[in-house]
Amino acid sequence: MRLRFFFVLFLLSFSVSGQIINGRVYDANNNLINTANVLFKDAANTTLIQEFTPVKKGVFTISLKKSTLQSWSRYK
């Protein structure tokens, strides 16, 4: 019984974990963008989940809560 409880707890930890998203932001000439705003929105109702600007040399990493996401970048 105790083993079953820990097994279920172990499986639940994966179902509530978030997502880590890595990416690069390029311009039309395939050059990395130094600074950009990155937006993450819920694909179902387009509400803003998170916006941030810490893109350094075109590279970003962000950790989000579990959700269905649609993302894009906006040049600064």
Secondary structure by P-SEA (a helix, b strand, c coil): caaaaaaaaaaaaaaabbbbbbbcccccccccccbbbbbbbccccccccccccccccccbbbbbcccccccccccc
